[in-house]
Amino acid sequence: MKCRKCSETAIINMRQHKLALCQEHFLEWMPEQTQRFIEKYKMFDHADKILVAVSGGKDSLSLWDILRRLGYQADGLYIGLGIEGGIGYSDESRRLSEHFAAEHGLKLNVVEVESTYGATIPELAVISNRGHGKPCSVCGLSKRYIMNRAAHDGDYTVLATGHNLDDEAAVLMQNTLNWAGSYLVRQAPVLEASRPGLARKVKPLCRFYEREMAAYAIVRGIEYIYDECPHAVGSTTIYYKEVLNQMEEKRPGAKLQFYLSFLQAKEQGLFALKAADAELHPCEKCGQPTSAPGECSFCRMWDKVREVKGARLPAEAGLVQIES
Amino acid sequence: MKCRKCSETAIINMRQHKLALCQEHFLEWMPEQTQRFIEKYKMFDHADKILVAVSGGKDSLSLWDILRRLGYQADGLYIGLGIEGGIGYSDESRRLSEHFAAEHGLKLNVVEVESTYGATIPELAVISNRGHGKPCSVCGLSKRYIMNRAAHDGDYTVLATGHNLDDEAAVLMQNTLNWAGSYLVRQAPVLEASRPGLARKVKPLCRFYEREMAAYAIVRGIEYIYDECPHAVGSTTIYYKEVLNQMEEKRPGAKLQFYLSFLQAKEQGLFALKAADAELHPCEKCGQPTSAPGECSFCRMWDKVREVKGARLPAEAGLVQIES
């Protein structure tokens, strides 16, 4: 197959766009498209100070790479979750994130959950007794908290995550199968900072397929961690990705159409509910915005850990430590 | 496996309800549940004069059987579509519908499309050039028109169709994957007769799985046509049924949950759009309500046939002929 732009041999064929591209033109096309999405969804501009959440995976490192190539001011945030899973998952993720930052002379903020708060995510999941034996719920809660806080404390104007279209479509499928209205109205490429202390969140890759992101990382020579998080194995998100890929196989463009027609229907006023936040107030302990009465769920979770582990918690528990 | 109610051997295990039943209790349970749905969705009562659309398949004949067993006044409507498909599909469907009516002393109205209007559905599809070579779109339009008109002309207060949960969930999936708002807000167990001349439409079986309907028909000894319509092979609806059955396999109750949470979300006001009908007016030719300017799409379709086939059309074209 030939490249649409120059007739060289194509390295990727994107059936949903009826577009095949060679290496050179694919590497041009990705940032061009990203820039288009950034403008279309009014994500940020060159005056913004962007914090990119990096996990060491293909999506977030490629996002950082693309933003850098587009000339945006983008620092990284790596959150050490203490996940081992027999493959040294977190250590390797950190190493690759640091490697990328050093290679490109970028600033990476690091928050290690264990040294900052006193336990790894898997330990926290056991102690807090949330999430039915899987650490995913505790992990999600912790990452949201830390990302938000790091963006706020570091005076970043926007927090960017590497969610791709497969991620977004899978979550949309999950929320649609249960018709979870409050989640449906909130899912968008941009989540506005509707309250002081809440970071503005954006997903510049939300229209790229997972395979495009993998192709980009590989062709750009970005070293990333190939493994999924060991705890994600068998997750519903992965299952819905498979279901959507099956539909995509049968009808190219099906998963993009699913996501884009959702965004369009929402913009055209399909839903009566708005993505209005619940009444938020500052957490009594950490001051971050929360809808829970008194302390936020993150602080309450660590209160419980403190009861169990007692004096073994570090003194600075509750404070985010950012190393540059 | 034992029957939940009497410990006899179960003939069916409904995993979504965690309910296994023996033949006797399953045959009791089906009308009980149907009665529950009729009341829950305020479909009709014993004073209503019901027209059941029967196709000769398991769903519609079982629906007629159940309504009869529940003591409702329910006549049948068989629409002869002239589908051959190498298996005499329409002839066999009519024979089985007549057989059921005769066996139970019920009244069956019959409308043969060819003798009433002058062409079979497959001919009509070719001549009218709608639906990209498949007769399904023309067939749907014609059936909706004829059902509505037969209900109106026969003074029926409600039109009942045999759509089961698999049908409803597949249509919902299709409309959701495209976020077709106007279809989503209209999908419901009851479609009110919002304009004079429009029949009130109900789907009393909308919460039964297809396999329950097949089990009911078989156990009741109802003779029905096993084949799908030959034109339905490879349809998107059948594809989405397969996708949903796969999800059901992995998570029993998934397709019921998908449909019921949709109805619930809608009732709780998820959608801003209402199922308000477009502005309707009487068709200039047949007087049935239509949103199209001038003549309704059904009459316009036959105008085209008349142009092509000319004098070969019967004189009464445009009038529904009901034989008892």
Interface residues (C-beta under 8 A of the other chain):
Chain A: T176 L177 N178 W179 A180 G181 L184 Y239 V243 Q246 M247 K250 A254 Q257 F258 S261 F262 Q264 A265 Q268 G269 L270 F271 A272 L273
Chain B: T176 L177 N178 W179 A180 G181 L184 Y239 V243 Q246 M247 K250 A254 Q257 F258 S261 F262 Q264 A265 Q268 G269 L270 F271 A272 L273
